Amino acid sequence: MVRVKHLILDVLKPHQPNGLAFASALAEKCPDCHIKYTVVEVDEKTESVILSIAGDNIRFEIIEEAISTMGASIHSIDEVEVVGTDPAA
């Protein structure tokens, strides 16, 4: 079994919800995660942001669904850290 420990995602999102609400909504879906939200570009209707998500066992599909629900989309997965676990443990 593999656990995801850290993700860096390039995300395109509308201006609303704002960064605080967006990051807070993600943290609610992934309670053991630390979310860092960094704006890298702003245009008239959207923002490009880098999300750094760290946790003990990040469930990507839950994060992906939450991002989509807020009207945003993942452009790319820029960094991943995973750890394997001993199946006998």
C-alpha positions as CSV (number, residue, x, y, z in Angstrom):
1,M,0.0,0.0,0.0
2,V,1.2,3.5,-0.8
3,R,0.4,6.7,1.1
4,V,0.5,10.1,-0.5
5,K,2.4,12.5,1.9
6,H,2.8,15.7,-0.2
7,L,1.3,17.1,-3.4
8,I,1.9,20.3,-5.3
9,L,-0.9,21.1,-7.8
10,D,-1.2,23.8,-10.4
11,V,-4.8,24.9,-10.3
12,L,-6.9,27.3,-12.3
13,K,-9.9,28.7,-10.4
14,P,-12.4,31.5,-10.6
15,H,-11.9,34.5,-8.3
16,Q,-14.6,33.2,-6.0
17,P,-14.4,31.5,-3.6
18,N,-11.4,33.6,-2.4
19,G,-8.2,31.9,-1.3
20,L,-9.1,31.6,2.3
21,A,-12.4,30.0,1.6
22,F,-10.9,27.7,-1.0
23,A,-8.1,26.5,1.2
24,S,-10.4,26.1,4.2
25,A,-12.9,24.0,2.1
26,L,-10.0,21.7,1.1
27,A,-8.8,21.4,4.7
28,E,-12.3,20.4,5.7
29,K,-12.2,17.5,3.2
30,C,-8.8,16.5,4.3
31,P,-8.7,17.2,8.1
32,D,-5.2,15.9,8.7
33,C,-3.7,18.0,5.8
34,H,-1.8,21.2,5.8
35,I,-2.8,23.4,2.8
36,K,-0.7,26.2,1.4
37,Y,-2.3,28.4,-1.3
38,T,-0.1,30.6,-3.4
39,V,-1.4,32.9,-6.2
40,V,0.9,32.9,-9.2
41,E,-1.2,34.8,-11.8
42,V,-4.4,36.7,-11.9
43,D,-6.5,37.7,-14.9
44,E,-9.9,39.2,-15.4
45,K,-11.9,36.0,-14.5
46,T,-9.5,33.5,-13.0
47,E,-6.4,32.9,-10.8
48,S,-3.7,30.4,-11.3
49,V,-2.6,29.0,-7.9
50,I,-0.2,26.5,-6.6
51,L,-1.5,24.3,-3.9
52,S,0.9,22.5,-1.6
53,I,-0.9,19.8,0.3
54,A,0.9,17.8,3.0
55,G,-0.5,15.1,5.3
56,D,-0.1,11.5,6.4
57,N,-2.4,9.9,3.9
58,I,-3.8,12.4,1.3
59,R,-6.7,11.0,-0.7
60,F,-6.2,12.6,-4.1
61,E,-9.6,11.8,-5.4
62,I,-11.3,13.7,-2.5
63,I,-9.1,16.7,-3.1
64,E,-9.7,16.5,-6.8
65,E,-13.5,16.4,-6.3
66,A,-13.4,19.3,-3.9
67,I,-11.4,21.4,-6.3
68,S,-13.9,20.6,-9.1
69,T,-16.9,21.4,-6.9
70,M,-15.6,24.9,-6.4
71,G,-15.4,25.5,-10.1
72,A,-11.6,25.0,-10.4
73,S,-9.5,22.5,-12.4
74,I,-6.2,20.9,-11.9
75,H,-3.7,21.9,-14.7
76,S,-1.0,19.6,-13.5
77,I,0.5,17.6,-10.6
78,D,3.9,19.3,-10.3
79,E,5.3,17.3,-7.3
80,V,4.4,14.1,-5.5
81,E,5.8,12.5,-2.4
82,V,4.6,9.0,-1.6
83,V,5.7,6.4,0.9
84,G,5.2,2.6,0.7
85,T,4.0,0.7,3.6
86,D,4.7,-2.9,4.5
87,P,1.6,-5.0,3.6
88,A,2.5,-7.5,6.4
89,A,2.3,-4.8,9.0
